[in-house]
């Protein structure tokens, strides 16, 4: 059973996931654990990878399906990655954010799966307030989970902590021998997230404006948590051009709400934000939706980037 012949990608593409699972079951190198006994965990994109690493610690080997600098919504999976999902000891993902991952997880038959969307409550952002339409859902047409719910829960430290607790439960079921360590790591992470929530609350308490403009409407949960209003520039895609009417509305809004800054993000093209800022005589800055960490990120990990986001918001909203 230990002889494995090389399989070409073309063959792999034609083999069903179940067939791949059967193949990997024959081999001691596949399976839910590494050779040195670590639990193999597959994470869908950076916020899920971060949780898996923080909670799993030295007992897990984590693979992220989304490489740094790749827009998570556009991810396509190779047959090898799809097979890897089925072999994983645990899978951590967020249903509704990456269609390719949703399909692959469903097909994989993976036994221990943490779906972040089921571990905290999701909301639809995009409500009428004061006669203005506040687009605080995601503006990618294809990235909202079923029912128009906004998937960006990780940007709210309180919701992210709820997800962490659920990931802990999944890892403990997949690897009961290290349950106590997973619990200890989760408690430490939740404590840090509580601290971050306090930093945001205190840091944004006294401010001269509540409204911020952004290209990518990823910050609905964060805005809601701290009583802010997010206004997204364009329609269905952070790189699409806003309509003339939207530009006119944003002019009015920027004046009325003393908006000082237009935010763009690290992955998407900043051209629209910069053009609008020039038009409105506003500053530009980065607000990072934390979908991935790369060399342009203002911080080495989730906490570093969130603190940079807080500093950018404080500056833009005139926090005292």
C-alpha positions in Angstrom: 0.0 0.0 0.0 3.0 2.4 0.5 3.9 2.6 -3.2 2.6 5.9 -4.6 2.9 6.6 -8.3 3.2 10.3 -9.4 -0.2 11.6 -10.4 -0.4 14.3 -13.1 -2.4 17.4 -12.5 -4.6 16.5 -15.4 -5.4 13.1 -13.8 -6.0 14.8 -10.5 -8.4 17.2 -12.0 -10.5 14.3 -13.2 -10.4 12.3 -10.0 -13.2 13.0 -7.6 -12.5 14.2 -4.1 -13.6 10.9 -2.7 -11.1 9.1 -4.9 -8.4 11.4 -3.6 -9.4 10.7 -0.1 -9.1 7.0 -0.8 -5.7 7.5 -2.3 -4.4 9.5 0.6 -5.8 6.9 3.1 -3.3 4.4 1.6 -0.4 6.6 2.3 1.3 7.2 5.7 2.3 10.7 4.5 -1.3 11.9 4.1 -3.9 12.0 6.8 -5.0 14.3 9.6 -1.5 14.4 11.3 2.0 15.3 10.3 4.8 12.7 10.8 5.7 14.3 14.1 2.1 14.0 15.3 0.8 17.6 14.8 -2.8 18.2 13.8 -3.0 19.4 10.1 -5.3 22.4 10.0 -6.4 24.1 6.7 -7.5 27.7 7.0 -9.3 29.6 4.2 -7.6 33.0 4.5 -5.5 35.1 6.9 -8.1 35.9 9.8 -8.9 32.1 10.0 -5.2 31.2 9.8 -4.4 33.6 12.6 -7.0 32.0 14.9 -5.8 28.5 14.1 -2.2 29.3 14.8 -2.9 31.3 18.0 -5.2 28.6 19.4 -3.4 25.6 18.1 0.1 26.8 19.0 2.8 24.1 18.8 0.3 21.2 18.4 -0.9 22.2 14.9 0.6 22.7 11.4 -1.6 25.3 9.6 -1.9 25.8 5.8 -3.5 28.9 4.5 -5.4 28.4 1.1 -5.0 32.1 0.3 -1.5 33.3 -0.3 -0.4 36.8 0.9 -1.3 39.6 -1.5 -4.1 37.5 -3.2 -7.6 39.0 -3.0 -9.4 36.3 -1.0 -12.7 36.7 -2.9 -11.1 35.8 -6.2 -9.4 32.6 -4.9 -9.5 29.5 -7.2 -8.5 26.2 -5.7 -6.2 23.7 -7.3 -7.1 20.0 -7.2 -4.2 19.5 -4.8 -5.7 22.1 -2.4 -9.1 20.6 -2.7 -7.7 17.2 -1.8 -5.8 18.7 1.1 -9.1 20.0 2.6 -10.4 16.4 2.8 -7.1 15.2 4.4 -7.1 17.9 7.1 -7.5 17.1 10.7 -9.5 20.3 11.0 -10.7 23.1 8.6 -11.3 26.7 9.7 -13.2 28.9 7.1 -15.9 31.5 6.8 -18.8 30.5 4.7 -20.0 33.1 2.3 -16.7 34.9 1.7 -15.0 32.6 -0.8 -17.3 30.6 -3.1 -14.5 28.2 -4.2 -13.7 27.3 -0.6 -17.4 26.8 0.3 -17.8 24.3 -2.6 -14.6 22.4 -1.7 -15.4 22.2 2.0 -18.8 20.8 1.1 -17.3 18.1 -1.2 -14.4 17.3 1.1 -16.3 15.4 3.7 -13.9 16.9 6.3 -15.0 15.8 9.8 -13.9 18.6 12.0 -14.9 22.0 10.5 -15.2 25.4 12.1 -17.4 27.8 10.0 -16.8 31.3 11.4 -20.1 32.5 10.0 -22.0 30.0 12.2 -20.0 31.0 15.3 -21.3 34.5 15.7 -24.3 36.4 14.4 -24.0 37.9 10.9 -25.9 41.0 9.9 -26.9 42.7 6.7 -25.3 46.1 6.5 -26.8 48.8 4.3 -29.6 50.7 6.1 -31.3 54.1 5.7 -30.2 56.5 8.5 -31.0 60.2 8.5 -32.2 60.0 4.9 -28.8 58.8 3.7 -28.2 55.3 2.4 -25.4 53.8 4.4 -23.7 51.1 2.4 -22.0 49.2 5.2 -22.2 45.7 3.6 -19.4 44.4 1.4 -19.5 45.9 -2.1 -18.2 42.8 -3.8 -21.3 41.4 -5.5 -20.1 37.9 -5.0 -18.7 37.9 -1.5 -21.8 38.4 0.6 -23.0 35.2 2.3 -26.5 34.0 1.8 -29.3 36.5 2.4 -27.0 39.6 1.8 -25.2 39.2 5.1 -21.9 40.9 5.6 -19.0 38.4 6.2 -16.4 40.8 7.6 -16.9 39.7 11.3 -13.2 39.6 12.1 -12.8 43.4 12.0 -14.9 43.6 15.2 -12.7 42.3 18.0 -15.8 41.2 20.0 -17.2 39.0 17.2 -13.7 37.7 16.4 -13.4 36.5 20.0 -16.7 34.6 19.6 -15.3 32.9 16.6 -12.1 32.1 18.5 -14.1 30.2 21.1 -15.8 28.1 18.4 -12.5 27.3 16.7 -11.2 26.1 20.1 -14.1 23.7 20.3 -13.4 22.3 16.9 -9.6 21.8 17.5 -10.4 20.2 20.9 -12.8 17.7 19.2 -10.2 16.9 16.5 -7.4 16.5 19.0 -8.7 15.8 22.5 -5.3 15.1 23.9 -4.4 18.8 23.8 -7.7 20.2 24.8 -6.3 21.9 27.9 -3.6 23.7 25.9 -6.1 24.9 23.3 -8.3 26.2 26.1 -5.4 28.1 27.6 -4.4 29.6 24.3 -8.0 30.6 23.6 -8.3 32.3 27.0 -5.1 34.3 26.3 -6.3 35.3 22.8 -9.8 36.3 24.0 -8.2 38.4 26.7 -6.0 40.2 24.1 -9.1 40.8 21.9 -11.0 42.2 24.9 -8.1 44.6 25.4 -8.2 45.6 21.8 -11.9 46.3 22.0 -11.3 48.5 25.0 -8.5 50.4 23.1 -11.0 51.1 20.2 -13.7 52.1 22.6 -11.5 54.5 24.6 -9.6 55.7 21.5 -12.7 56.7 19.6 -14.8 58.0 22.5 -14.1 61.8 22.0 -14.2 62.6 18.3 -15.4 65.5 16.1 -16.9 63.3 13.3 -18.6 59.9 13.1 -18.4 59.4 9.4 -15.6 57.9 7.3 -15.3 57.3 3.6 -13.8 54.0 2.2 -13.4 52.3 -1.1 -14.1 48.8 0.3 -17.2 48.6 2.5 -15.6 46.0 4.8 -16.0 48.0 8.1 -19.7 47.7 8.9 -19.2 45.6 12.0 -16.4 47.8 13.3 -18.4 51.0 12.6 -21.5 49.5 14.4 -19.4 48.4 17.4 -18.0 51.9 18.0 -21.0 54.0 16.8 -19.4 55.2 13.5 -20.9 55.5 10.0 -19.1 53.9 7.1 -19.8 55.3 3.6 -18.5 53.3 0.7 -17.5 55.1 -2.5 -18.6 52.8 -5.3 -21.1 50.2 -6.2 -20.4 46.5 -6.5 -16.6 46.4 -6.6 -14.0 48.4 -4.8 -12.2 49.1 -8.1 -15.3 50.2 -10.1 -16.0 53.9 -10.8 -18.6 55.6 -8.7 -21.5 57.2 -10.6 -21.7 61.0 -11.0 -24.7 61.1 -8.6 -22.7 59.1 -5.9 -19.8 61.6 -6.3 -22.2 64.5 -5.8 -23.8 62.8 -2.7 -20.3 62.2 -1.3 -19.5 65.9 -1.7 -22.5 66.9 0.3 -21.9 64.2 2.9 -18.2 65.1 3.3 -19.2 68.8 4.0 -22.1 67.9 6.3 -20.2 65.4 8.4 -16.8 67.1 8.5 -15.1 64.2 6.7 -11.3 64.8 6.4 -10.1 61.6 4.9 -10.8 59.0 2.1 -9.6 55.6 3.0 -8.3 53.0 0.6 -6.9 49.5 1.3 -3.6 47.8 0.7 -4.8 45.2 -1.9 -7.2 47.2 -4.1 -6.2 49.9 -6.6 -6.2 53.3 -4.8 -6.9 55.4 -7.9 -10.6 56.0 -7.3 -10.0 57.0 -3.7 -7.2 59.3 -4.6 -9.2 60.9 -7.4 -12.1 61.5 -5.1 -9.9 62.9 -2.4 -8.3 65.3 -4.9 -11.8 66.3 -6.0 -13.1 66.9 -2.5 -9.7 68.4 -1.2 -9.5 65.6 1.4 -6.6 63.6 2.6 -6.1 59.9 1.9 -5.0 57.1 4.3 -5.1 53.3 4.6 -7.8 51.4 6.4 -6.9 47.7 6.1 -9.7 45.1 5.8 -7.1 42.6 7.1 -7.9 40.0 4.5 -4.3 39.2 4.2 -0.9 40.3 5.5 1.8 41.3 3.0 4.9 43.5 3.0 2.8 46.6 2.6 0.7 45.9 5.7 1.0 48.4 8.6 1.7 45.7 11.1 3.0 42.1 11.3 -0.2 40.5 12.5 -3.9 41.0 13.3 -3.2 43.1 16.4 -0.6 45.3 14.7 -2.8 46.1 11.7 -5.9 46.7 13.9 -3.9 49.2 16.0 -2.8 50.9 12.8 -6.5 51.0 11.7 -7.4 52.6 15.1 -4.7 55.2 14.7 -5.9 56.0 11.2 -9.5 56.4 12.3 -8.5 58.5 15.3 -6.7 60.9 13.0 -9.5 61.0 10.4 -12.3 61.4 12.9 -10.5 64.1 14.9 -10.3 62.1 18.1 -9.2 64.1 21.1 
